Amino acid sequence: VQGGQEERSSGINAEYGGKVPVVVHKGKYIPESLIASDYLDEVFPEPKLNPSDPLQKALDRVVIEKQSAMMRNLYPIFAKMPNRVVTNEEKLQHFENLVAQLETFEEELKNRGTPYLGGQSPVMADYMIWPYFERIEGLPILMGDVGDKFVLPAHLEHLHAWIKAMRSTDAVKAYGFSPKRMATLTKIYNETGGYDDALKESSGM
C-alpha cells in the first residue's frame, strides 16, 4: 500500500518468485499473502485480525497450513496444466481427495463450536483460508455437465455453516467472488491467460 493505493506489477511479482500479492509500503516490497497480511495487521490494527494470545495465533497457523495443502488437489481441477490435459475422471479423484482433506477442517470447526475460527467474528485464519472455498464453490459451474459431482457433501455441515457465515461478512460481500464469477473468471483465464481481462469480463456476476 503506497499513498493509499495498491501497487501491482508483474515485474515485482516475478522478482519475488511469482508470489502474490506484493504490498508496497514506505518504499519496501512485502510479498506473499500471509506475510503481507501479518504486516498490515500490525501497522493498521483496526480491526485487529490476529489473536493477541501467541498460543492461539500458533494454533490458527496450523489450521492455515493444513488447509493450504488443499491446493495440491484443487489446482489440477480448476487450472490449465502445462503440457497435459487433466481428464474429468482425474479431476473427480482430486475432488474426492480434497473432500477427505476437508474432514479435518470440519472437525476443527466442530470443536471450536463458533461461527468462525475467531469465535463470533472472523480472524486472520478465516480470511486466509476463504479464497480456497471461493474456488471450490465455483467448481460445480466450472465443470459444466459433470458439475453435480463437484458439490461439497452435505455431511460437512459445520463447513457449510462457516461458508454461509463468511459470505455474510462485509469484507466478502465487498471483495469476494460469487461462484458464478469465480467459474467464469477461471474459464476465461484458462482460455486466454489474461487475468485482468478475465476480471473485467466476469465483473457484475
Backbone torsions as a table, in degrees:
resi	resn	phi	psi	omega
1	VAL	NA	125.7	-177.9
2	GLN	-143.1	122.3	-178.4
3	GLY	62.6	28.1	178.8
4	GLY	79.9	3.5	-178.1
5	GLN	-121.7	149.5	176.1
6	GLU	-84.6	129.2	-178.5
7	GLU	-104.2	125.0	-179.4
8	ARG	-119.1	140.0	178.3
9	SER	-155.7	123.9	178.2
10	SER	-64.4	-31.3	178.1
11	GLY	-65.0	-42.1	178.2
12	ILE	-65.1	-44.9	179.8
13	ASN	-59.9	-39.6	179.0
14	ALA	-64.3	-38.4	-179.7
15	GLU	-61.6	-31.9	-178.7
16	TYR	-102.4	34.2	173.0
17	GLY	72.4	21.8	178.7
18	GLY	79.0	5.4	-179.4
19	LYS	-74.2	134.8	179.7
20	VAL	-129.8	154.2	-6.5
21	PRO	-78.1	170.1	169.2
22	VAL	-115.4	116.7	179.3
23	VAL	-93.2	136.4	177.1
24	VAL	-110.4	120.8	178.9
25	HIS	-143.7	127.7	-179.1
26	LYS	55.6	36.1	176.6
27	GLY	79.0	4.7	-179.6
28	LYS	-111.7	147.4	-178.5
29	TYR	-102.0	130.4	-178.0
30	ILE	-124.3	104.7	-175.7
31	PRO	-91.9	163.2	170.4
32	GLU	80.2	134.1	-169.7
33	SER	-55.1	-53.4	-174.1
34	LEU	-67.6	-41.8	178.9
35	ILE	-62.1	-48.3	-179.6
36	ALA	-64.4	-40.2	-179.4
37	SER	-66.1	-40.4	175.9
38	ASP	-60.7	-43.5	179.9
39	TYR	-62.2	-47.8	-179.3
40	LEU	-63.9	-33.3	178.8
41	ASP	-66.8	-30.6	177.2
42	GLU	-77.8	-40.8	-174.5
43	VAL	-80.1	-35.8	-180.0
44	PHE	-124.6	77.7	-168.1
45	PRO	-84.5	20.0	178.7
46	GLU	-118.3	110.3	-5.7
47	PRO	-80.1	151.7	178.3
48	LYS	-74.5	126.1	-175.4
49	LEU	-101.7	-31.5	176.8
50	ASN	-83.1	140.1	177.4
51	PRO	-61.0	145.4	177.0
52	SER	-76.3	-22.8	178.2
53	ASP	-79.0	118.2	-178.0
54	PRO	-57.8	-36.5	-180.0
55	LEU	-65.1	-45.0	-179.9
56	GLN	-65.4	-37.6	177.2
57	LYS	-61.7	-41.9	179.0
58	ALA	-65.1	-41.6	179.2
59	LEU	-65.0	-37.1	176.9
60	ASP	-65.5	-35.7	179.1
61	ARG	-66.7	-34.2	176.8
62	VAL	-61.6	-42.4	178.7
63	VAL	-63.4	-44.0	179.1
64	ILE	-60.0	-44.7	-179.0
65	GLU	-63.9	-40.8	179.2
66	LYS	-62.5	-42.9	-177.8
67	GLN	-74.2	-29.0	178.4
68	SER	-64.6	-23.9	177.8
69	ALA	-66.5	-15.0	178.5
70	MET	-60.8	-26.5	-175.2
71	MET	-60.6	-25.5	178.3
72	ARG	-61.2	-31.7	178.0
73	ASN	-100.0	-29.4	-177.6
74	LEU	-74.2	-41.4	-174.7
75	TYR	-58.6	-46.4	-179.2
76	PRO	-65.1	-16.1	179.5
77	ILE	-80.2	-44.6	-172.2
78	PHE	-100.8	-19.1	-172.1
79	ALA	-97.5	156.3	173.2
80	LYS	-83.6	113.3	-176.2
81	MET	-82.7	138.7	-179.5
82	PRO	-68.3	133.6	171.7
83	ASN	66.5	16.1	176.5
84	ARG	-162.3	160.4	175.7
85	VAL	-110.6	127.0	177.5
86	VAL	-87.7	120.9	-177.3
87	THR	-72.8	161.3	177.1
88	ASN	-61.4	-34.4	178.0
89	GLU	-64.2	-41.3	177.7
90	GLU	-66.8	-40.8	179.2
91	LYS	-63.4	-38.6	178.8
92	LEU	-65.5	-38.9	176.9
93	GLN	-63.6	-41.2	176.7
94	HIS	-62.4	-38.6	-179.9
95	PHE	-66.9	-39.9	177.6
96	GLU	-63.8	-39.0	175.4
97	ASN	-64.3	-38.7	179.0
98	LEU	-62.2	-45.8	179.0
99	VAL	-60.5	-40.1	178.0
100	ALA	-62.0	-39.7	177.0
101	GLN	-63.7	-35.7	-176.6
102	LEU	-70.0	-13.7	177.4
103	GLU	-59.9	-34.2	179.6
104	THR	-68.8	-36.0	177.7
105	PHE	-70.9	-39.1	175.5
106	GLU	-57.2	-44.1	-179.9
107	GLU	-66.9	-39.3	178.5
108	GLU	-61.4	-45.9	179.6
109	LEU	-64.7	-40.3	178.7
110	LYS	-61.6	-45.0	-178.1
111	ASN	-67.5	-35.6	179.6
112	ARG	-73.1	-32.7	173.0
113	GLY	66.6	26.4	-180.0
114	THR	-131.2	161.8	-178.1
115	PRO	-59.9	-34.6	-178.1
116	TYR	-124.9	165.3	174.1
117	LEU	-60.5	-29.5	-179.2
118	GLY	-86.8	5.4	-178.3
119	GLY	105.5	-121.8	-178.9
120	GLN	-86.9	-5.2	176.5
121	SER	-143.2	152.7	-176.8
122	PRO	-72.0	151.4	177.0
123	VAL	-122.8	-172.8	-176.5
124	MET	-54.5	-42.6	-177.6
125	ALA	-60.4	-42.1	178.1
126	ASP	-58.8	-47.2	-175.9
127	TYR	-71.5	-32.7	-180.0
128	MET	-71.2	-31.2	-179.5
129	ILE	-83.0	-31.0	-171.4
130	TRP	-50.7	-43.4	-176.6
131	PRO	-56.4	-30.4	176.8
132	TYR	-60.9	-37.9	-174.6
133	PHE	-79.2	-24.3	171.2
134	GLU	-63.2	-40.1	177.1
135	ARG	-67.2	-43.7	-178.7
136	ILE	-62.3	-41.5	-179.9
137	GLU	-66.8	-23.6	179.0
138	GLY	-82.6	-13.2	-174.4
139	LEU	-61.0	-44.0	-179.2
140	PRO	-58.2	-32.5	177.8
141	ILE	-78.7	-45.2	-178.3
142	LEU	-59.3	-37.1	-174.0
143	MET	-83.8	0.0	171.0
144	GLY	60.3	-122.7	-173.4
145	ASP	-61.9	-24.6	179.6
146	VAL	-105.8	14.6	-175.6
147	GLY	-59.7	-29.0	-178.4
148	ASP	-65.6	-14.9	178.3
149	LYS	-86.3	-4.2	-176.4
150	PHE	-116.6	31.2	177.7
151	VAL	-97.6	135.4	177.8
152	LEU	-60.9	130.9	-177.0
153	PRO	-64.7	149.1	-175.1
154	ALA	-65.7	-24.9	-176.0
155	HIS	-68.8	-13.0	174.8
156	LEU	-83.6	60.2	-169.5
157	GLU	-67.1	-36.0	178.7
158	HIS	-70.3	-34.4	176.2
159	LEU	-66.1	-44.4	178.1
160	HIS	-61.3	-39.7	178.8
161	ALA	-66.2	-37.9	178.6
162	TRP	-65.9	-43.2	178.3
163	ILE	-59.5	-44.3	179.0
164	LYS	-62.5	-41.9	179.2
165	ALA	-64.7	-41.7	179.1
166	MET	-64.9	-37.5	177.9
167	ARG	-63.4	-22.3	-178.1
168	SER	-87.1	-8.4	-177.7
169	THR	-74.8	151.2	-179.4
170	ASP	-60.3	-40.0	-176.8
171	ALA	-64.1	-45.0	-179.1
172	VAL	-71.2	-37.3	175.9
173	LYS	-59.9	-38.8	-175.9
174	ALA	-80.4	-38.3	-170.1
175	TYR	-123.3	-9.2	-178.0
176	GLY	-75.3	164.0	177.5
177	PHE	-104.6	135.0	172.8
178	SER	-68.9	159.9	176.1
179	PRO	-54.5	-40.5	-179.2
180	LYS	-65.2	-44.0	-179.3
181	ARG	-67.1	-40.0	179.6
182	MET	-61.8	-42.6	179.4
183	ALA	-64.7	-43.4	-179.1
184	THR	-66.8	-44.6	178.8
185	LEU	-59.1	-45.2	-178.8
186	THR	-63.2	-42.9	-179.7
187	LYS	-63.0	-46.3	-179.8
188	ILE	-64.2	-43.0	-179.4
189	TYR	-63.3	-42.8	179.5
190	ASN	-63.6	-31.3	-178.4
191	GLU	-82.3	-32.5	-172.5
192	THR	-115.6	-25.0	-175.7
193	GLY	76.0	6.6	-177.8
194	GLY	-105.8	103.4	-176.0
195	TYR	-69.2	-40.8	-179.3
196	ASP	-63.0	-42.1	178.1
197	ASP	-65.1	-38.5	179.2
198	ALA	-63.9	-39.5	177.7
199	LEU	-62.2	-44.8	-178.2
200	LYS	-65.8	-44.8	-175.0
201	GLU	-71.0	-25.2	-178.0
202	SER	-96.3	-0.6	-177.0
203	SER	-64.3	147.8	178.7
204	GLY	85.5	1.5	-179.0
205	MET	-95.6	NA	NA
